[in-house]
Amino acid sequence: MNRKLIMILTCVFVIAFAFSIQAEVKDPIGVVKLGPGEPVHIAYWVVISGPNTSLGTDVVRGIEIAVDDFGGSIKGFPLKISGQDAACSAEGGQAAATRLAADPTIVAAIGSTCSSAAKPGVPILWKAGIPTVSPSNTAPFLTDPERGDGYGGYARTCHNDKVQGAIAAEFAFREKGLKSAATIHDGSVYAEQLAQVFAKRFKELGGKVTSMEAVSPNDTDMRPVLTKIATAKPDIIYYPIFIAEGGFITRQSKEISGLEKTTMMGADGMFSPDFYKAAGMAAVGMYHSSPDFGAFAGGYQAFLAKHMKKYGEKPIAPFHGHAYDATMMILKAIDKVAVKEGGNLHIGRKALRDALLATSTMQGLTGTITCDQYGDCADPKIAIYQTAAENVKQGAMPTKPYWKPY
């Protein structure tokens, strides 16, 4: 064999060896390896049972439209979407996350709906190497630098309630001129922290917080708490809780002496047509803090048209756009880090997490998505909505803000 041929064969061998080394995917916490035709498996964990089902259904629909728009595959591998019921509770979140963590085919997760489910569930998922992006967890704790190592695989496309609570307080004090306030939470990390942010900002503005009360999930008689609050005759009650309990508070507040002139205000956790079913006409005139749909990007109108065509109705809760953005964020990150080798696809778990948190200036439905190191990725815009009689009669949330701070 002549020297020239030997050199050529040696070069071919070196190139082939170098390519094989480059194609080999290594990751400090693991690699999802897919054979030809196997799906890229993404799972959601949201509330899909009980009185808050509309919050989870709204999220699932946003996910499904995003998958359709992405084309249903990544690098020629089909997308598979599955789900678990996280039940909007700590127990439900722990159970759902445990089931997802036991499935080694899951690449990433979308959820949870409720912050109370995320608090125990996220560390379970991340221990299994599954990053999760939530469209609707808003509790400040989840992206707090002091939250602990178990949340390293977490991000969210919704606002942080440090924003929502402050805006609600500014609306009450500055826009409406209300000088005294009471709050009610349900013990969940979402409601308790949001009520705390509201109260803190309201006092900073010069207002007086007369009481900060709590009810329990599944309570139906809210009269004792409302009667206690009524002794101070606050100008406003801010109760950022969920649909069923919020409905009881709204209805029963009309029965309590001393609250006749008190303004009632909820938040995004009960901004749903199902809340109108729970509260009835007692909801007329009350306010909600929630995302400003009018500030969403230009593609939102096309999304609404697809939603109507696919489901035969308008969105039924506030976080469909955020779910769309969470899904797109995950799909784009997988596409970025996945390595196709022959007929196989390899996805590094830490590489995927790092790509998610490196998301920058992604144009989403809800705005420009840019993540910080703790997982806050939203372009938060909060507005205040007022319920009219027609909203209750038609079972439709108001879409035009009553007030916004910008």
C-alpha positions as CSV (number, residue, x, y, z in Angstrom):
1,M,0.0,0.0,0.0
2,N,1.6,3.3,-1.0
3,R,2.2,6.2,1.3
4,K,-0.4,8.4,-0.3
5,L,-3.2,5.8,0.2
6,I,-2.2,5.3,3.8
7,M,-2.4,9.0,4.5
8,I,-5.8,9.2,2.9
9,L,-7.1,6.3,4.9
10,T,-5.6,7.7,8.1
11,C,-7.4,11.1,7.5
12,V,-10.7,9.3,6.8
13,F,-10.3,7.3,10.1
14,V,-9.4,10.5,12.1
15,I,-12.4,12.4,10.7
16,A,-14.8,9.5,11.3
17,F,-13.4,9.1,14.8
18,A,-13.7,12.8,15.5
19,F,-17.3,12.9,14.2
20,S,-18.3,10.0,16.4
21,I,-16.8,11.8,19.5
22,Q,-18.7,15.0,18.5
23,A,-21.9,13.1,18.0
24,E,-21.8,11.4,21.3
25,V,-24.0,13.4,23.7
26,K,-22.8,13.5,27.3
27,D,-24.7,15.3,30.1
28,P,-24.0,15.5,33.8
29,I,-27.6,14.5,34.8
30,G,-28.5,12.2,31.9
31,V,-29.5,11.9,28.3
32,V,-32.9,11.0,26.8
33,K,-32.1,8.6,23.9
34,L,-34.7,8.2,21.2
35,G,-34.6,5.5,18.5
36,P,-36.0,6.0,15.0
37,G,-39.7,7.0,15.1
38,E,-39.8,7.3,18.9
39,P,-41.6,10.4,20.2
40,V,-40.3,13.5,22.0
41,H,-42.4,13.2,25.1
42,I,-43.6,16.3,26.9
43,A,-46.0,16.1,29.8
44,Y,-48.3,18.7,31.4
45,W,-49.3,18.6,35.1
46,V,-52.3,20.9,35.6
47,V,-55.6,21.0,37.4
48,I,-58.1,18.9,35.3
49,S,-60.7,18.0,38.0
50,G,-62.7,19.9,40.6
51,P,-64.0,23.5,40.7
52,N,-60.8,25.0,39.2
53,T,-60.8,22.7,36.1
54,S,-61.3,25.7,33.7
55,L,-57.8,27.0,34.8
56,G,-56.2,23.7,33.6
57,T,-58.3,23.3,30.5
58,D,-57.3,26.8,29.4
59,V,-53.7,25.8,29.8
60,V,-54.0,22.5,27.9
61,R,-55.6,24.3,25.0
62,G,-52.7,26.7,24.8
63,I,-50.3,23.8,24.7
64,E,-52.2,22.0,22.0
65,I,-52.3,25.0,19.7
66,A,-48.6,25.6,20.2
67,V,-47.8,22.0,19.3
68,D,-49.9,22.4,16.1
69,D,-48.2,25.7,15.2
70,F,-44.7,24.1,15.8
71,G,-45.5,21.4,13.3
72,G,-45.9,18.4,15.6
73,S,-42.3,17.2,15.4
74,I,-38.7,18.0,16.3
75,K,-35.9,17.1,13.9
76,G,-38.2,14.5,12.3
77,F,-39.3,12.9,15.6
78,P,-43.0,13.2,16.5
79,L,-44.2,15.0,19.5
80,K,-46.1,13.2,22.2
81,I,-48.1,15.1,24.8
82,S,-49.5,13.5,27.9
83,G,-50.9,14.9,31.2
84,Q,-51.4,14.4,34.9
85,D,-54.0,16.0,37.2
86,A,-52.1,18.2,39.8
87,A,-55.5,19.1,41.4
88,C,-54.4,22.7,42.4
89,S,-53.1,21.4,45.8
90,A,-49.8,20.4,47.4
91,E,-51.0,16.8,47.6
92,G,-52.0,16.8,44.0
93,G,-48.8,18.4,42.9
94,Q,-46.7,15.9,44.8
95,A,-48.7,12.9,43.3
96,A,-48.6,14.2,39.7
97,A,-44.9,15.1,39.9
98,T,-44.1,11.6,41.3
99,R,-45.9,9.9,38.4
100,L,-44.1,12.1,35.8
101,A,-40.7,11.5,37.5
102,A,-41.2,7.8,37.2
103,D,-41.4,8.0,33.4
104,P,-37.9,8.1,31.9
105,T,-39.2,9.0,28.5
106,I,-40.4,12.5,29.6
107,V,-38.1,15.2,28.3
108,A,-39.8,18.2,29.9
109,A,-42.9,19.3,31.6
110,I,-45.4,22.1,31.4
111,G,-47.0,23.2,34.7
112,S,-48.2,23.2,37.3
113,T,-51.3,25.4,37.1
114,C,-51.2,26.3,40.8
115,S,-48.3,27.4,42.9
116,S,-49.3,25.2,45.8
117,A,-48.8,22.2,43.5
118,A,-45.5,23.5,42.2
119,K,-43.9,23.9,45.6
120,P,-43.6,20.2,46.4
121,G,-43.7,19.0,42.8
122,V,-40.9,20.9,41.1
123,P,-38.1,19.4,43.3
124,I,-39.4,15.9,42.5
125,L,-39.3,16.6,38.8
126,W,-35.9,18.2,38.9
127,K,-34.4,15.3,40.9
128,A,-35.4,13.1,38.0
129,G,-33.8,15.6,35.5
130,I,-37.1,16.9,34.2
131,P,-37.3,20.7,33.8
132,T,-40.7,22.3,34.0
133,V,-42.0,25.6,32.7
134,S,-45.2,26.9,34.3
135,P,-47.7,29.2,32.5
136,S,-49.5,30.2,35.7
137,N,-47.5,29.7,38.9
138,T,-47.3,33.3,40.1
139,A,-46.2,32.9,43.8
140,P,-42.9,34.9,44.5
141,F,-41.5,32.0,46.4
142,L,-40.9,29.9,43.3
143,T,-38.3,32.2,41.8
144,D,-36.9,33.6,45.1
145,P,-33.1,33.3,45.3
146,E,-33.6,31.6,48.8
147,R,-36.0,29.0,47.5
148,G,-33.4,26.1,47.6
149,D,-31.6,24.0,45.1
150,G,-34.6,21.8,44.2
151,Y,-36.0,24.5,42.0
152,G,-33.0,24.7,39.6
153,G,-35.1,23.1,36.8
154,Y,-38.0,25.6,37.1
155,A,-39.1,28.6,34.9
156,R,-42.3,30.4,34.3
157,T,-43.8,32.5,31.5
158,C,-46.4,34.2,33.7
159,H,-45.9,37.2,36.0
160,N,-44.5,37.2,39.5
161,D,-47.1,38.2,42.0
162,K,-44.7,40.9,43.3
163,V,-46.0,42.7,40.2
164,Q,-49.7,41.7,40.4
165,G,-50.1,42.5,44.1
166,A,-48.4,45.9,43.9
167,I,-50.6,46.9,40.9
168,A,-53.7,45.8,42.7
169,A,-52.8,47.9,45.7
170,E,-52.0,51.0,43.5
171,F,-55.3,50.7,41.8
172,A,-57.2,50.5,45.1
173,F,-55.3,53.4,46.7
174,R,-54.5,55.7,43.9
175,E,-57.1,55.1,41.3
176,K,-60.1,54.4,43.5
177,G,-59.1,56.5,46.5
178,L,-59.7,53.6,49.0
179,K,-57.9,54.1,52.3
180,S,-58.5,50.9,54.2
181,A,-58.3,47.3,53.1
182,A,-58.7,43.8,54.4
183,T,-57.4,40.6,52.7
184,I,-58.4,37.0,52.7
185,H,-56.2,34.1,51.6
186,D,-56.8,30.3,51.6
187,G,-53.4,29.1,52.9
188,S,-52.0,28.3,49.5
189,V,-48.6,29.8,48.7
190,Y,-50.2,31.7,45.8
191,A,-53.0,33.3,47.8
192,E,-51.0,34.0,50.9
193,Q,-48.1,35.6,49.2
194,L,-50.2,37.7,46.8
195,A,-52.3,39.0,49.8
196,Q,-49.0,39.9,51.6
197,V,-47.7,41.8,48.6
198,F,-50.9,43.7,48.2
199,A,-51.0,44.6,51.9
200,K,-47.4,45.6,52.0
201,R,-47.7,47.9,49.0
202,F,-51.1,49.3,50.2
203,K,-49.5,50.3,53.5
204,E,-46.5,51.8,51.7
205,L,-48.8,54.0,49.8
206,G,-50.4,55.3,53.0
207,G,-53.4,53.0,53.3
208,K,-54.5,51.1,56.4
209,V,-54.8,47.3,56.4
210,T,-57.5,46.5,58.9
211,S,-57.1,42.7,58.9
212,M,-55.5,39.8,57.1
213,E,-57.7,36.7,57.3
214,A,-57.6,33.1,56.1
215,V,-60.1,30.5,55.1
216,S,-59.5,26.9,54.3
217,P,-60.0,25.2,50.9
218,N,-63.4,23.7,50.6
219,D,-64.9,26.0,53.2
220,T,-68.4,27.0,52.3
221,D,-69.5,29.3,55.2
222,M,-67.5,32.5,54.9
223,R,-69.8,34.5,57.2
224,P,-67.6,34.3,60.3
225,V,-64.6,35.7,58.5
226,L,-66.6,38.3,56.7
227,T,-68.3,39.4,60.0
228,K,-64.9,39.8,61.7
229,I,-63.7,41.9,58.8
230,A,-66.8,44.0,58.8
231,T,-66.2,45.3,62.3
232,A,-63.6,47.7,60.8
233,K,-65.7,48.6,57.7
234,P,-62.8,48.4,55.2
235,D,-63.1,50.2,51.9
236,I,-61.9,47.1,50.0
237,I,-61.5,43.4,50.5
238,Y,-58.8,41.8,48.3
239,Y,-59.3,38.1,48.2
240,P,-56.9,36.5,45.7
241,I,-58.1,32.9,46.1
242,F,-59.8,30.3,43.8
243,I,-63.1,29.8,42.1
244,A,-65.3,27.9,44.6
245,E,-64.2,29.7,47.8
246,G,-64.2,33.0,46.0
247,G,-67.8,32.4,44.9
248,F,-68.9,31.8,48.5
249,I,-67.1,35.0,49.7
250,T,-68.6,37.1,47.0
251,R,-72.2,35.9,47.5
252,Q,-72.1,35.9,51.3
253,S,-70.5,39.4,51.6
254,K,-73.8,40.8,50.5
255,E,-75.4,39.4,53.7
256,I,-73.0,41.0,56.1
257,S,-73.8,44.3,57.8
258,G,-71.0,46.7,57.5
259,L,-69.9,45.6,54.1
260,E,-72.6,47.3,52.1
261,K,-70.1,49.9,50.7
262,T,-67.0,47.7,50.6
263,T,-65.4,47.2,47.2
264,M,-64.7,43.5,46.4
265,M,-61.6,42.5,44.4
266,G,-60.2,39.2,43.4
267,A,-57.3,38.1,41.2
268,D,-56.4,35.8,38.3
269,G,-57.0,32.6,40.2
270,M,-60.8,33.1,39.9
271,F,-60.9,35.1,36.7
272,S,-63.0,32.5,34.8
273,P,-66.6,32.1,33.7
274,D,-66.8,29.3,36.3
275,F,-66.4,32.0,38.9
276,Y,-69.5,33.7,37.6
277,K,-71.4,30.5,38.0
278,A,-70.2,30.3,41.6
279,A,-70.8,33.9,42.5
280,G,-73.8,34.7,40.4
281,M,-75.0,38.3,40.1
282,A,-73.1,39.2,43.4
283,A,-70.0,39.4,41.2
284,V,-71.4,42.5,39.3
285,G,-69.3,45.5,40.0
286,M,-66.3,43.7,41.6
287,Y,-62.8,43.9,40.2
288,H,-60.1,41.4,39.3
289,S,-56.3,41.8,38.7
290,S,-55.2,39.7,35.8
291,P,-53.0,39.7,32.7
292,D,-53.6,42.5,30.2
293,F,-54.8,40.6,27.1
294,G,-54.8,43.8,25.1
295,A,-51.0,44.1,25.6
296,F,-50.3,40.7,24.1
297,A,-48.3,40.5,20.8
298,G,-49.8,40.8,17.3
299,G,-50.1,37.0,16.9
300,Y,-52.7,36.9,19.7
301,Q,-55.6,37.6,17.4
302,A,-54.6,34.7,15.1
303,F,-54.3,32.5,18.2
304,L,-57.9,33.4,19.2
305,A,-59.2,32.5,15.8
306,K,-57.5,29.1,16.0
307,H,-58.9,28.6,19.5
308,M,-62.4,29.3,18.4
309,K,-62.1,27.0,15.4
310,K,-60.5,24.2,17.4
311,Y,-62.7,24.4,20.6
312,G,-65.8,26.3,19.5
313,E,-65.4,29.0,22.2
314,K,-63.2,31.8,23.5
315,P,-60.5,31.1,26.1
316,I,-62.0,30.3,29.5
317,A,-59.3,31.5,31.9
318,P,-56.3,33.9,31.8
319,F,-53.2,31.7,31.0
320,H,-53.8,30.2,27.6
321,G,-51.3,32.6,26.0
322,H,-48.7,31.9,28.7
323,A,-49.2,28.2,28.1
324,Y,-48.6,28.7,24.4
325,D,-45.4,30.6,25.2
326,A,-44.2,28.0,27.7
327,T,-44.7,25.2,25.1
328,M,-42.9,27.1,22.4
329,M,-40.0,27.9,24.8
330,I,-39.6,24.2,25.6
331,L,-39.9,23.1,21.9
332,K,-37.3,25.6,20.7
333,A,-34.9,24.7,23.5
334,I,-35.2,21.0,22.7
335,D,-34.6,21.7,19.0
336,K,-31.5,23.7,20.0
337,V,-29.9,21.0,22.1
338,A,-31.1,17.8,20.6
339,V,-28.4,15.9,18.6
340,K,-29.4,13.7,15.7
341,E,-27.1,10.8,15.2
342,G,-28.0,8.5,12.3
343,G,-31.6,7.6,13.0
344,N,-31.4,8.4,16.7
345,L,-32.0,11.6,18.7
346,H,-30.2,12.4,22.0
347,I,-31.3,15.2,24.4
348,G,-29.1,16.2,27.3
349,R,-31.2,17.0,30.4
350,K,-29.0,19.6,32.0
351,A,-28.3,21.1,28.5
352,L,-32.0,21.4,28.0
353,R,-32.5,23.1,31.4
354,D,-29.6,25.5,30.6
355,A,-31.1,26.3,27.2
356,L,-34.5,27.1,28.7
357,L,-33.0,29.5,31.3
358,A,-30.9,31.1,28.5
359,T,-34.1,32.0,26.6
360,S,-33.7,35.6,25.5
361,T,-35.9,38.0,23.5
362,M,-38.2,35.2,22.3
363,Q,-41.2,36.8,20.7
364,G,-44.2,35.1,22.4
365,L,-47.9,35.7,22.4
366,T,-47.7,37.4,25.8
367,G,-44.7,39.6,25.0
368,T,-40.9,39.2,24.9
369,I,-39.8,36.2,26.8
370,T,-36.4,36.6,28.5
371,C,-35.4,34.4,31.5
372,D,-33.3,35.4,34.5
373,Q,-31.2,32.9,36.4
374,Y,-34.1,32.0,38.7
375,G,-36.6,31.3,36.0
376,D,-38.7,34.5,35.8
377,C,-39.2,34.8,32.0
378,A,-42.4,36.9,31.6
379,D,-42.9,40.3,30.2
380,P,-45.5,41.1,32.9
381,K,-48.4,43.4,32.1
382,I,-51.2,43.4,34.6
383,A,-54.6,45.2,34.2
384,I,-57.7,45.6,36.4
385,Y,-61.0,44.3,35.0
386,Q,-64.5,45.1,36.3
387,T,-67.4,42.6,36.0
388,A,-70.6,43.9,34.4
389,A,-74.0,42.2,34.5
390,E,-73.5,41.1,30.9
391,N,-70.4,39.2,31.9
392,V,-72.3,37.1,34.4
393,K,-75.3,36.6,32.2
394,Q,-73.2,35.5,29.2
395,G,-70.6,33.6,31.3
396,A,-67.8,35.6,29.7
397,M,-64.8,37.3,31.3
398,P,-64.3,41.0,30.5
399,T,-61.5,41.4,28.0
400,K,-61.2,45.2,28.0
401,P,-59.4,46.5,31.1
402,Y,-61.1,48.9,33.4
403,W,-57.6,50.3,34.4
404,K,-54.0,49.7,33.8
405,P,-50.9,51.3,35.2
406,Y,-49.2,52.2,31.9
